[in-house]
């Protein structure tokens, strides 16, 4: 399957499940958010790649100057719009994680929860995410454990030029949660 067909398949899957996403995944996602945020202090401009329904917004919007949520699924973004009503600093953009429509090095923190396993070339996705982060910005990414072993996930991060500051790998998490910065 070519990369665009794979991305369309993922987009359709999330479009179909958008209305039930929060009910199905809120608890699991919250565990990832807490694992990442306990190692960070936030401020400035924040990018949430693969923002889905915007569950993460309530965890970070109060700390951010501006929060931009990006997702390829239109229906997930429609659900996310509901989560933005409580915040004046949250903006939504429909875009592909491999082709983010922002200038280089403009975000003070970048998050990509539950994204890499859906991408045809995770290294390319990480490179694009890194392009958008300022030099000392934390970049938080997750790797689904049933797709990435811890060793493979760490090797991917290193190959992308990211230095791991912390990896949360507790048994209760379905993903490895990595806090990284650019090398």
N, C-alpha and C positions, 0 to 999 in steps of 0.2 A: 504494500500500500504506500503511495507517495505521501510526502509530508502534509500536503494540503488536505488530502482525503482523511488522513489521521486527525488533523485539527478539526475538520468539519464534523467528523464522527464524535469527537469529544464535545464540541460545541452543541451538537444536537442532543447528546446525552444530558448535558447540564441544562439545556433549554427545557427538556422534558421533565426533569426532576426539580426545577427551580422552586416551585411552590412548596415542596416538601423538604427542601434542603435543610433549612434551619431545624426543623423537627428531627430530622434524621442525623445531622452531624454537629449540632451546636455544642454538645458536651465534649465530643472528641476534639473539635476545633478549639474550644476554650482551654483545654489542657495544653495544647500546643502554644497558644498565646501566652498563658501564664508561664510556661517553661521558658519562653524566649524573653519575655519582659522582665523577669526577675534578674536578668543580667544586663539590663539597659536602662538608661535615662533618656527620655525623649524630649525633643523640641525641634523647631525648624520645620522644614518641608519634608513630608513623608510620602513615600510611594508604596502602595499595596498592590503588587502584581498578582493577578488571579484573585481579586477581592471577593468574588462570588456574590453572596447576598449582603455583604457588608457586616457580617458578624463582628469582625475585628474593629470596626469603627468605634464602638463604645469603649473599647480598651485603650484607644490611642488618641482619639480626636481632641480630647481636652488638653493633651500635652503638645499637640502639633500646632504649628502656625497654619499650615495648609496640609491637608491630607487628600491625596489623589488615589482613587481606586480604579484599577484597570481590570477588565475581564473581556474575554472574547464572546461570551454568551450574553446576548441581548436580554433574554428573560431573567438571568441572574441579576443583571444590572437593574432591571425594573424592580426586582425584589429589594436590591440594595438601596434603591431610591427611597424606600420606606425607612430604612435605617439612617438616611442622611437628614431626614426632617428635623431631628433633634440637634443638628450641628450646622453652623453657618460656614465652616471652614472645610467641608468635605465636597469634593468634586468627582464625578464619574466620567470615565472615558471607555468607549468600546474599542479595544485594540488587541492585537496579537502580541503575546509576551516576547516573541522573537523580533518584533518590529515596533518598539515603543515610540510613540510620537513626541518625544521630549528631547531637548538639547542635552548634550553631554554634561556630566557632573553637576547636576542641578538639585539633587535630593540629599538631605541630611541623614536620611535612613531609608532603607528599602527592605520590604518584607515580601516573601514569596512562599506562602503556606500552601501546600497541596497543589503544586504546579508541576514540578519537574517530571513526575511519573506520567504526566499527560502529554509531554512534549516529545516530538520525534528525535530531537537532538538536544538533550539537556545541557551539554557543554555550550552550545550556541545560545541557549536561553540564559544561562549564567553569565555569559559574556555580555549579552545585551543588558541584563540587570545591572551588572557591574558598570557598564558605560554610563548609566544614569546616576550612579552614586558619587558623591563627593569623595575625595581621597581618603579622608579619615572616617567616613560614614560607616556605621554598622550595616551589614547586609545579612538578613536572617532568612534562611531557606530551610525547607524540610525535604526529607527523602523518605518515601514510604518504605517501611522495613521489608515488605514482601517483594519490593522491586529492587531496592538497594541494600546490600549488606553494609554494615558500618564501614568496613574497609573500602568497598567500592565507592561509597558516598564521600568518604574523606579524600580518596584519590581524585574523584571528580571535582571536588572543591579546590584541591591543590592545582589540578590541571587548568582550572579556570582562573588561577591567579589569586585565589582567596586564601587568606590565612585564618584558620579556625581559632577563635578566641575561647569558645566553649561549645561543647556538644552535649545536649541533654538526650539521654538514651534510655530513660526509665522504662521498665517493663509495661507500665500503664499506657505509654504512648505508642501509637501505631506508626509513628514517624520518628526519624532522627531529626532533632531540632538543632540546627547549627547557627551560632552567632559568629559571623566572620567579618573581616575587613580586607580591603585590597592590599596585596603585597606591594 
